[in-house]
């Protein structure tokens, strides 16, 4: 059986959601962040050398990285669900957004978080690079969501699950949401999904904040 090594308030919530969408049986092993540092506990290193979440174990496999986990679960367990047909324009967009979430969107948000936490929130790095880049990327996301209900088109896919985390992070920043109604609509839409709600029930407290 699949075990999700689930860190509170983390990207691993997306993995729970995907498993609920696919109707796969799974177990959860819970880990709590250090209250002061907000880092994952050392016990996660016993599962994966980097001690990061999400990580899943499936028989003798240990798989880390959100995108890799999603691709593994989709390839092995989805029976064609939540992924566009191979060779279609939708499938190309699916691959793009699946990797864009962590490759382009999240690094900017993490950079902002780190600079703010180290007292550099008003620095020229933030005003000259980070803030303009966040605006560029999330204006782009807003424009894409004006074209379609979901990131790959009319159908909900695992790419939407992957994209949920950066959008939920941005939703905690009022100044980034006010001018982006489609972004807010996307978040409201996923929060209403039954599988999303079931994942919250199983995973427990889930709050993201990148102020």
SULWO-V680785 format. One line per field, one symbol per residue. ss: DSSP state (a for helix, b for strand, c for the rest). psi: psi as a letter, one per 20 degrees, with the letter a starting at -180 (. if undefined). burial: b if it has 24 or more other C-alpha atoms within 12 Angstrom, else e. Layout:
BEGIN
ss=???
psi=???
burial=???
END
This chain:
BEGIN
ss=cbbbbbbccccaaaaaaaaaaacccbbbbbbccccccccccaaaaaccccccccbbbbccbbbbcaaaaaaaaaaaacccccccccccaaaaaaaaaaaaaaaaaaaaaaaaaaaaaccccccaaaaaaaaaaaaaaaaaaaaaaaaccbccbccccaaaaaaaaaaaaacccaaaacccaaaaaaaaaaaccaaaaaaaaaacccccccc
psi=qpppnopqlriihhgggghghikpprqppqqpqphghjqqqhhhiigphikrqqpqpocjqpprpgghgghggghhihliqkpqpqiqhhhghggghhhhghhgghhghhgggggghkkkhjrhgghhggghhgggghhggghhihhqgrhicipprhhhghihghhhghiinhiihgjmhhghhgghghhipghghhhgghhapopppk.
burial=ebbbbbbbbbbbbbbbbbbbbbebebebbbbbeeeeeeebbeebeebeeebbbbbbbeeeebbbbbbebbbbbbeebeeeebbbeeeeebbebbbebbbbbbebbbebbbbbbebeeeeeeeeeebeeebbeebbebbbebbeebeeeebbbbeebbbbbbbbbbbbbbbbeeeebbeebebbbbbbeebeeeebbbebbebbeebebebe
END
